Amino acid sequence: MIMNDVLGALKAIGEETRLRILALCARDQINVSDLTQILGQSQPRVSRHLKLMTDAGLLERFREGPFAYFRLRRDGDAAKLAEAVVHLLPQGERGLESDRRRLQALKEQREHRIANYFRENAPEWHRLRSLHIDDSKIERVLLGWLREKPARSLLDIGTGTGRILEILAPHYQRGTGIDQSHEMLSLARANLARAGVRHAEVRQGSMYALDLPDETFDVVTLHQVLHYAEDPQAVLEEAARVLQPGGRLIVVDFAPHELVHLQREHAHRHLGFSDDQIANWLIADGLLVNQPHYLPGEKLDVMVWRAERPTSVETGVLKPRTQAEIRS
């Protein structure tokens, strides 16, 4: 960094509210609305602070539909300075601790709302999910991959009504489904029993902390789960943890969109994910990433990502891809 850059970054940090913002963005990606609630300040004032810190290279800004989110910048000299300052902030300081609790309360409110949504809509879940895209298109892709290479052990995270365990049943020897919702699990058990699937079980658990040993499964699926997750990256990290060397992780979710009403009416946390976003998270988890499968829909497009845990230390993208290639 040249002297002016150092001075600019230090000036951008050197204010109490901006230090608080820095500490919050080091914990999580966060939008302006959440920051105004936590800090108790107006949106224009918070936005001015964010612009100054972003221009100084301390934060990075990214869009999700019509919303802007901010997080601590991950590269560059200013980012190193920001990390050093965050490290120096006193642990347990009353103001920072209060901000942390408010952020946690916002997350818990959203998680509670999502849990209520699943509880209230469990009996109609298959119909509701089919409103967004014809599930049969996705199921054909998954069935094709499992026919090519059947699984010894399959884990379905966020299993819901157990549909993935049911349709893939002929192509795995042992299946496990994890879900947080008691209502969903009751439906899943009934559906699997009715379909005669006796080699699969479902159990309650958190997708952020699977009560399972490392490297347990050779196939892990996440079918339209991530857009409900408060921290999708943490979910993928946990999925990668239980994947055996040579095992496959299959992630199904929406491509980026701007249907904001899905957040209000159907408890979606995220408005889809870009290929780069998912691929970078998977690579960070030590996986090899295949070119995704693109499924266009009437209102929403779906992406299906496949990643593999290598048997060596090699990681990265198996095939280079462009958006034109993905959509072809």
Secondary structure, DSSP 8 states (H G I E B T S, - for coil): --HHHHHHHHHHH-SHHHHHHHHHHHHS-EEHHHHHHHHT--HHHHHHHHHHHHHTTSEEEEEETTEEEEEE--SSHHHHHHHHHHHHS-TT-HHHHHHHHHHHHHHHHHHHHHHHHHHHHGGGHHHHHHTTS-HHHHHHHHHHHHHHS-EEEEEEET-TTTHHHHHTGGGEEEEEEEES-HHHHHHHHHHHHHTT--SEEEEE-BTTB-SS-SS-EEEEEEES-GGG-S-HHHHHHHHHHTEEEEEEEEEEEE-S---THHHHHH--SSS---HHHHHHHHHHTT-EE---EEE--SS--EEEEEEE--SSS--EESS---HHHHH-
